[in-house]
């Protein structure tokens, strides 16, 4: 999660909402344990790219799929500083991510338990294990600080 926070700081520096993530591969497709390795990083770039799809998770999923040469990210865990939105939660299910580790929850748009939980929906053909609150205070403080600065600049 510390590396995900570093990615969020990159977004913050660009004036983007500070959301960051990393994808870590922990096992191969045969189920053999691997030494955990970061295979992709991402941070929010919606305003920079003028693209509503430029979320941290989408960027990291794209990079991880390229690194593995497969769209299936089984054997991978994503660490993300803010609870995924509906688009990102759906993409994590589609990518077959095994585990989602979340820093801060997102009561206005989160789809890993706040509004909905798309990651564990039994009607889908894949569910991810979800862990919440990892370095949650640090992740929340970064978000709160960003929006406080934004409001101060607008005043």
Steps between C-alpha positions, in 0.01 A plus 500: 500500500795732556583478130135570414523814718813604306299466179218709652754772579587514128136571424490762778802674348315525167193648672312175451290329765770304686416139429776249442537127471739216433438148375708226659536151359512236773446173312518363148211361294565150632451626856868487600601767752739763365710759673259799505594742225345829390411458133308826447443841652233760435374835615206721415548706181144588395555877477850472357386269220149651470379141517229366734660155479842611628449362850793353694359147492426500127852619423654234724279222360605594147870495597470173693325325211777616268770384745344154529393474138148405609181680598451259789671633811446191712763470769508878543408740778426869449576751774298818449484811718126560447213256466437432129215667314247290300713510183820395677331235715347354184837504325659320797236226476548476123878477541458216752704676772518267802522756776425871546666684789343841569633794700208741546135432431300719260148556636393704195606264220659185643405161364691273737251533782408868542215527246517159335748216510567395144818318604322229697171481307420129481305535174822587315733226381788641709527643848802665660607483861475850652709646782407849620671768706867427429680828579149643487578803714791604276293448186207698645726786614646533151153522345373745765809717465466510123136610510567755777772657281268496200223678693752756636625577148143554376422743784 
